[in-house]
Amino acid sequence: MRIRILGVGMGPQHVTPEVADALRGCDYVLAVEKTSDDRLLAARRTIAERFGVEVVAVPDPDRDRADPADYPRAVAAWHEARVAAYEQVLRAREGTVAFLVWGDPSLYDSTIRLVEQLAQRLPIEYDVLPGVSAPQLLAARHRIVLHAVGEPVHVTTARRLRGAIAAGQKNVCVMLTGSLDLAGLEDWSIWWGANLGTDSERLVAGRVGDVLPVLLAGRDEAKAAAGWVMDVYLLRAPS
Amino acid sequence: MRIRILGVGMGPQHVTPEVADALRGCDYVLAVEKTSDDRLLAARRTIAERFGVEVVAVPDPDRDRADPADYPRAVAAWHEARVAAYEQVLRAREGTVAFLVWGDPSLYDSTIRLVEQLAQRLPIEYDVLPGVSAPQLLAARHRIVLHAVGEPVHVTTARRLRGAIAAGQKNVCVMLTGSLDLAGLEDWSIWWGANLGTDSERLVAGRVGDVLPVLLAGRDEAKAAAGWVMDVYLLRAPS
């Protein structure tokens, strides 16, 4: 049994030739389906249909978001439920299976870890092909490099942003944003994007203290237009 | 006058549909040519020819590598010479121009900064399209996520690696490697790749103290096979 983990960037415009070839050789795409209106599944269907590949959707297990203090355990339980759902399909259907990962599988995505768990239960060979990630599209839209010349970029989650700043990070790319708390960072520069690569994309850049109202309005607009909002941003300390 | 900065990943297999469309609409590709055997130019020619676009190559200005203490100034002088060379071509030739960036323009690449300088001298409109970056291909080849669940990844240069570790970073992606000095990091884990995406690709993963000899041999092999070596790696502290 073969699984291919395919990064598809932020839509069909980012599907690389090697991912397209891999997808053409797959028998079906395995994906989760959220109980409410699932636009990400719809986006995966669009890509799969373009290459004539069927999508098999399994219901997304509930994720316990009540206990943020034990984030790793909540994620682990949710992964376990997803793995069980996938395993059921894989045992029932032959063939080469694709997982389509929005963005790139190497950043804040669980697919590789899920497939590692599946590979402990079933005789699976798997590989990974990269896709364009959200920080790269953010940088392209703002026409920036993610760091100053020769300096680092620290990529982290909103949950860990304050810790990174306290530890002296001056150039931070933030993913998995959830809410947007930038209090005390008014003099920092921000390059922000929501729903990148889609029709509801919004971009804002400037000094945090100056642009925050516009940014929050843009976030609301993106959510109203798409029914969901996913954003990413780069924060840089004043020089 | 229009310039398009196009990320092409690690070769034709990564050229996204939107980059392909952009390239088809360009009149020529502008690129530098190194005095010795220039394989990166050859790779750019391969991509440009696939889309029927001419490559205009200008000699790469000498870069002063003698004074690493003043790295930003050395880079600035080299940029200035490149900008002057590009400006000469742009003044002589009409049309929409593409720069093909190996990997992605947002990480340790000078093209955006060069074009910003050109835009101060000439009436230029420009945009940027993302490509697959080396850290993403590294992660895909090793089938890993670049960070532990919910944790950060610190992306930096070999020059700044020691400083990052001293500051407490436990998960560091290193680019612009030059030489490879991992003394004292024997118990860390490494996922390493050289000449990723090419015929001379080499991969090594494991505990630094165990795999370093194999890794250094792989580096020499990659250099012997290709005539050049570019590597990237992820280092993770023992848990």
Interface residues (C-beta under 8 A of the other chain):
Chain A: I5 G7 G9 P12 Q13 H14 V15 T16 P17 E18 Y71 P72 V75 D104 P105 S106 L107 Y108 D109 I112 R113 Y126 D127 V128 L129 P130 G131 V132 S133 P135 Q136 L137 A139 A140 R141 R143 I144 V145 L146 H147 V149 G150 E151 P152 V153 H154 V155 T156 T157 R159 R160 A164 A167 G168 L176
Chain B: I5 G7 G9 P12 Q13 H14 V15 T16 P17 E18 Y71 P72 V75 D104 P105 S106 L107 Y108 D109 I112 R113 Y126 D127 V128 L129 P130 G131 V132 S133 P135 Q136 L137 A139 A140 R141 R143 I144 V145 L146 H147 V149 G150 E151 P152 V153 H154 V155 T156 T157 R159 R160 A164 A167 G168 L176
